[in-house]
Amino acid sequence: MDELMQRLKSVGLDDGKAAEVLETVKGFLKEKMPEPIASQLDGIMSGDMSSLSSLTDSLPGGEATKGLGDKLKGMLGS
């Protein structure tokens, strides 16, 4: 989440406004995502890879979802 905060600040937002934007986006995502994902969002956004792992491990699809956690970790900068 720190990386996203830095990106928001790089486009001219001050700390307060960047934090407000992050909270607004996080709230929006929690409203729109299915509960199993929404309940893990805070941990995922803060870089807690155990939240991400527990979420991807619970996805249906067997072999099709293997490696999804690693792909998401890379996308989140971890």
C-alpha positions, -999 to +999 in steps of 0.1 A: +000+000+000+030+023+006+039+020-031+004+030-041+006+059-017+039+071-033+023+068-067-006+090-057+018+115-042+038+116-074+008+129-093+006+158-069-016+146-040-005+155-005-004+128+022-039+135+035-055+135+001-036+104-010-048+086+021-083+097+015-082+084-021-068+050-009-096+046+017-122+055-008-109+030-033-106+003-006-142+009+005-154+007-031-136-026-037-149-041-004-185-032-015-181-047-050-160-079-042-174-111-029-171-115+009-142-140+009-121-115-011-134-084+006-126-097+041-090-103+031-085-069+013-069-050+041-043-077+046-036-080+009-033-043+004-009-040+034+013-067+019+003-096+041+011-125+019-006-150+042-039-132+035-032-136-002-022-172+001-052-182+022-074-165-004-059-182-035-057-216-017-095-215-012-103-208-049-120-235-069-103-247-100-076-270-089-046-269-113-060-238-130-055-217-100-021-230-090+005-202-092-022-175-090-009-163-056+026-159-070+013-139-100-007-117-076+023-112-053+043-100-083+016-076-093+014-062-058+052-057-057+061-084-032 
